[in-house]
Amino acid sequence: MEFIDTHAHLYDEAFRDEEDSAVARAVEAGVRKMILPDIDSETRKDMFALADRHPGVLFPCLGLHPTSVGADWEARLAELEGFMDRKIYAIGEIGMDCYWSREFTEQQQNAFRLQLEMASKMSLPVIIHSRDATDLIIKTLKDCRHLNPRGVFHAFSGSIETYREIQKLGDWYIGIGGVLTYKKASIAETVKEIPLERIVLETDSPYLTPVPHRGKRNESAYVPHIAQKLAQQLEKDIEEVAAVTTQNASNLFGI
């Protein structure tokens, strides 16, 4: 079986001096490709440097994370121009986050909209971060429907009604990660109503570690645990889950 981790922050300081060994463990576990979402200028160069060391395995993206949007958001967004000569596979992670703060909600929405436009011009998918911001995300997508957006809703935890609503506003896959393995996680029931052909697997490492490693640093090597739980919820063989989600990710990111 082969897997793709569609969301891994392997360049995060949590992996300091262990990035390459984490990649090796993932490949050994059957996770042969990993998507690296961008956050901001604090880690961007580290992300590209790591990707350069593992061509054909790590695939970098470019974007400004909503929690990095502040009063200087326009300058931070302009920094992306300096990396347009790089091969990237998505614009992300982008979106809105009203969990930590609502101080820059308008700025987040503006940055989100501009990056949706960027993705459309570059014919790239987007990786959407949405936390306590579903209504604002949907409003923005409605405003940008003419851009024919496509991509993945990272760490999806919404209802089946939310899933159906966003499908009217673009071509969207759902990112399923370690939360699926948690007791009483609502996504464990919701996912039963989502077609497997619309699901991709992710870790969000070093965060959201799946059972049985919960409480430890997450890493891409743990994707099979997520796949096993998904297979259980969908009453399918893990081989089918691996094959379909891998093909989904390959189609979405062109890898």
C-alpha positions as a Python dict, from the first residue, in 0.01 Angstrom:
ca = {
    (1, 'M'): (0, 0, 0),
    (2, 'E'): (106, 356, -69),
    (3, 'F'): (-20, 673, 94),
    (4, 'I'): (10, 1049, 48),
    (5, 'D'): (15, 1286, 345),
    (6, 'T'): (-155, 1597, 206),
    (7, 'H'): (-68, 1823, 501),
    (8, 'A'): (260, 1796, 693),
    (9, 'H'): (465, 2071, 860),
    (10, 'L'): (783, 1864, 865),
    (11, 'Y'): (992, 2183, 864),
    (12, 'D'): (841, 2290, 1198),
    (13, 'E'): (1079, 2349, 1488),
    (14, 'A'): (929, 2041, 1654),
    (15, 'F'): (1135, 1839, 1403),
    (16, 'R'): (1456, 2038, 1448),
    (17, 'D'): (1750, 1823, 1332),
    (18, 'E'): (1514, 1529, 1279),
    (19, 'E'): (1340, 1636, 960),
    (20, 'D'): (1519, 1391, 732),
    (21, 'S'): (1470, 1097, 967),
    (22, 'A'): (1098, 1180, 990),
    (23, 'V'): (1078, 1171, 611),
    (24, 'A'): (1260, 836, 607),
    (25, 'R'): (1019, 687, 863),
    (26, 'A'): (724, 802, 656),
    (27, 'V'): (855, 646, 338),
    (28, 'E'): (927, 323, 528),
    (29, 'A'): (563, 325, 648),
    (30, 'G'): (437, 351, 290),
    (31, 'V'): (379, 727, 290),
    (32, 'R'): (573, 794, -28),
    (33, 'K'): (473, 1157, -87),
    (34, 'M'): (405, 1449, 146),
    (35, 'I'): (259, 1793, 77),
    (36, 'L'): (421, 2081, 270),
    (37, 'P'): (178, 2371, 326),
    (38, 'D'): (335, 2714, 371),
    (39, 'I'): (274, 2933, 678),
    (40, 'D'): (472, 3256, 646),
    (41, 'S'): (822, 3402, 602),
    (42, 'E'): (938, 3268, 939),
    (43, 'T'): (958, 2912, 808),
    (44, 'R'): (927, 2945, 430),
    (45, 'K'): (1298, 2909, 350),
    (46, 'D'): (1326, 2606, 579),
    (47, 'M'): (1031, 2448, 400),
    (48, 'F'): (1184, 2491, 56),
    (49, 'A'): (1527, 2374, 177),
    (50, 'L'): (1374, 2055, 316),
    (51, 'A'): (1178, 1996, -5),
    (52, 'D'): (1496, 2042, -210),
    (53, 'R'): (1662, 1762, -12),
    (54, 'H'): (1379, 1521, -94),
    (55, 'P'): (1272, 1573, -457),
    (56, 'G'): (982, 1356, -564),
    (57, 'V'): (889, 1296, -201),
    (58, 'L'): (819, 1641, -56),
    (59, 'F'): (605, 1891, -246),
    (60, 'P'): (606, 2254, -125),
    (61, 'C'): (321, 2503, -140),
    (62, 'L'): (305, 2881, -105),
    (63, 'G'): (67, 3093, 100),
    (64, 'L'): (1, 3311, 401),
    (65, 'H'): (-166, 3134, 693),
    (66, 'P'): (-462, 3326, 840),
    (67, 'T'): (-307, 3342, 1187),
    (68, 'S'): (-9, 3519, 1028),
    (69, 'V'): (-236, 3793, 892),
    (70, 'G'): (-207, 4115, 1090),
    (71, 'A'): (-175, 4488, 1036),
    (72, 'D'): (115, 4425, 797),
    (73, 'W'): (-76, 4163, 595),
    (74, 'E'): (-23, 4335, 260),
    (75, 'A'): (355, 4337, 304),
    (76, 'R'): (349, 3972, 413),
    (77, 'L'): (142, 3880, 112),
    (78, 'A'): (382, 4067, -116),
    (79, 'E'): (664, 3847, 15),
    (80, 'L'): (513, 3558, -181),
    (81, 'E'): (625, 3725, -504),
    (82, 'G'): (986, 3645, -418),
    (83, 'F'): (913, 3272, -447),
    (84, 'M'): (718, 3265, -772),
    (85, 'D'): (1016, 3111, -951),
    (86, 'R'): (980, 2799, -738),
    (87, 'K'): (778, 2496, -839),
    (88, 'I'): (479, 2486, -605),
    (89, 'Y'): (185, 2250, -591),
    (90, 'A'): (-86, 2455, -420),
    (91, 'I'): (-163, 2793, -269),
    (92, 'G'): (-192, 2732, 102),
    (93, 'E'): (-247, 2705, 366),
    (94, 'I'): (-489, 2995, 342),
    (95, 'G'): (-832, 3074, 482),
    (96, 'M'): (-967, 3219, 804),
    (97, 'D'): (-920, 3153, 1176),
    (98, 'C'): (-1146, 3325, 1429),
    (99, 'Y'): (-1054, 3092, 1714),
    (100, 'W'): (-739, 3267, 1832),
    (101, 'S'): (-847, 3623, 1756),
    (102, 'R'): (-1104, 3824, 1564),
    (103, 'E'): (-893, 4139, 1559),
    (104, 'F'): (-793, 4105, 1194),
    (105, 'T'): (-1100, 3929, 1054),
    (106, 'E'): (-1143, 4176, 768),
    (107, 'Q'): (-775, 4153, 679),
    (108, 'Q'): (-792, 3773, 686),
    (109, 'Q'): (-1085, 3780, 448),
    (110, 'N'): (-903, 4015, 211),
    (111, 'A'): (-589, 3800, 217),
    (112, 'F'): (-797, 3487, 159),
    (113, 'R'): (-972, 3642, -140),
    (114, 'L'): (-649, 3764, -298),
    (115, 'Q'): (-489, 3423, -261),
    (116, 'L'): (-790, 3255, -419),
    (117, 'E'): (-736, 3490, -713),
    (118, 'M'): (-367, 3399, -718),
    (119, 'A'): (-448, 3029, -729),
    (120, 'S'): (-693, 3082, -1014),
    (121, 'K'): (-434, 3272, -1220),
    (122, 'M'): (-175, 3000, -1158),
    (123, 'S'): (-422, 2713, -1216),
    (124, 'L'): (-339, 2570, -874),
    (125, 'P'): (-554, 2414, -602),
    (126, 'V'): (-581, 2575, -259),
    (127, 'I'): (-544, 2431, 90),
    (128, 'I'): (-807, 2591, 313),
    (129, 'H'): (-770, 2641, 687),
    (130, 'S'): (-1107, 2710, 850),
    (131, 'R'): (-1147, 2739, 1226),
    (132, 'D'): (-1452, 2900, 1383),
    (133, 'A'): (-1499, 3075, 1049),
    (134, 'T'): (-1731, 2855, 841),
    (135, 'D'): (-1981, 3131, 758),
    (136, 'L'): (-1706, 3374, 654),
    (137, 'I'): (-1531, 3109, 445),
    (138, 'I'): (-1857, 3025, 267),
    (139, 'K'): (-1933, 3393, 206),
    (140, 'T'): (-1590, 3446, 54),
    (141, 'L'): (-1624, 3139, -166),
    (142, 'K'): (-1962, 3264, -288),
    (143, 'D'): (-1801, 3596, -378),
    (144, 'C'): (-1523, 3410, -561),
    (145, 'R'): (-1736, 3149, -735),
    (146, 'H'): (-1637, 3296, -1073),
    (147, 'L'): (-1279, 3182, -1004),
    (148, 'N'): (-1390, 2816, -1007),
    (149, 'P'): (-1191, 2741, -690),
    (150, 'R'): (-1074, 2389, -615),
    (151, 'G'): (-869, 2227, -346),
    (152, 'V'): (-897, 2072, -2),
    (153, 'F'): (-1058, 2173, 324),
    (154, 'H'): (-779, 2086, 564),
    (155, 'A'): (-874, 1914, 892),
    (156, 'F'): (-1240, 1915, 802),
    (157, 'S'): (-1462, 1893, 1108),
    (158, 'G'): (-1788, 2032, 969),
    (159, 'S'): (-2129, 1875, 936),
    (160, 'I'): (-2255, 1689, 632),
    (161, 'E'): (-2465, 1999, 557),
    (162, 'T'): (-2148, 2210, 547),
    (163, 'Y'): (-1984, 1955, 318),
    (164, 'R'): (-2278, 1972, 77),
    (165, 'E'): (-2281, 2352, 87),
    (166, 'I'): (-1913, 2390, -3),
    (167, 'Q'): (-1949, 2144, -290),
    (168, 'K'): (-2184, 2395, -451),
    (169, 'L'): (-1908, 2657, -438),
    (170, 'G'): (-1617, 2476, -599),
    (171, 'D'): (-1445, 2141, -646),
    (172, 'W'): (-1347, 2034, -296),
    (173, 'Y'): (-1180, 1740, -129),
    (174, 'I'): (-1195, 1687, 246),
    (175, 'G'): (-876, 1643, 450),
    (176, 'I'): (-915, 1373, 715),
    (177, 'G'): (-653, 1337, 987),
    (178, 'G'): (-586, 1220, 1340),
    (179, 'V'): (-902, 1371, 1489),
    (180, 'L'): (-1092, 1087, 1320),
    (181, 'T'): (-938, 848, 1573),
    (182, 'Y'): (-1047, 1045, 1882),
    (183, 'K'): (-1334, 932, 2101),
    (184, 'K'): (-1658, 1123, 2037),
    (185, 'A'): (-1512, 1308, 1734),
    (186, 'S'): (-1812, 1415, 1527),
    (187, 'I'): (-1620, 1374, 1201),
    (188, 'A'): (-1613, 996, 1266),
    (189, 'E'): (-1987, 988, 1195),
    (190, 'T'): (-1995, 1262, 930),
    (191, 'V'): (-1730, 1090, 720),
    (192, 'K'): (-1962, 795, 668),
    (193, 'E'): (-2176, 1018, 445),
    (194, 'I'): (-1887, 1160, 239),
    (195, 'P'): (-1784, 967, -73),
    (196, 'L'): (-1435, 815, -48),
    (197, 'E'): (-1364, 975, -386),
    (198, 'R'): (-1379, 1315, -207),
    (199, 'I'): (-1139, 1232, 77),
    (200, 'V'): (-763, 1278, 115),
    (201, 'L'): (-553, 1179, 415),
    (202, 'E'): (-337, 1415, 620),
    (203, 'T'): (-152, 1439, 951),
    (204, 'D'): (-104, 1814, 1011),
    (205, 'S'): (215, 1698, 1180),
    (206, 'P'): (345, 1782, 1435),
    (207, 'Y'): (-14, 1845, 1550),
    (208, 'L'): (-331, 1634, 1588),
    (209, 'T'): (-156, 1305, 1652),
    (210, 'P'): (-378, 1000, 1595),
    (211, 'V'): (-445, 720, 1841),
    (212, 'P'): (-243, 520, 1946),
    (213, 'H'): (27, 791, 1952),
    (214, 'R'): (-190, 1074, 2083),
    (215, 'G'): (3, 1293, 2325),
    (216, 'K'): (325, 1259, 2124),
    (217, 'R'): (456, 1457, 1827),
    (218, 'N'): (268, 1369, 1511),
    (219, 'E'): (449, 1273, 1192),
    (220, 'S'): (370, 1152, 844),
    (221, 'A'): (454, 792, 928),
    (222, 'Y'): (124, 778, 1119),
    (223, 'V'): (-99, 814, 812),
    (224, 'P'): (-173, 437, 809),
    (225, 'H'): (-341, 470, 1150),
    (226, 'I'): (-578, 729, 1004),
    (227, 'A'): (-640, 514, 698),
    (228, 'Q'): (-722, 213, 917),
    (229, 'K'): (-979, 410, 1117),
    (230, 'L'): (-1131, 551, 799),
    (231, 'A'): (-1159, 201, 654),
    (232, 'Q'): (-1335, 91, 972),
    (233, 'Q'): (-1583, 379, 959),
    (234, 'L'): (-1658, 324, 590),
    (235, 'E'): (-1664, -55, 623),
    (236, 'K'): (-1404, -88, 349),
    (237, 'D'): (-1068, -262, 320),
    (238, 'I'): (-770, -44, 407),
    (239, 'E'): (-621, -134, 67),
    (240, 'E'): (-914, 36, -104),
    (241, 'V'): (-888, 341, 122),
    (242, 'A'): (-516, 366, 49),
    (243, 'A'): (-561, 333, -326),
    (244, 'V'): (-851, 578, -362),
    (245, 'T'): (-722, 850, -128),
    (246, 'T'): (-376, 831, -286),
    (247, 'Q'): (-525, 869, -631),
    (248, 'N'): (-738, 1159, -507),
    (249, 'A'): (-433, 1340, -372),
    (250, 'S'): (-235, 1268, -686),
    (251, 'N'): (-513, 1412, -903),
    (252, 'L'): (-559, 1720, -684),
    (253, 'F'): (-194, 1822, -656),
    (254, 'G'): (-68, 1687, -988),
    (255, 'I'): (193, 1461, -829),
}
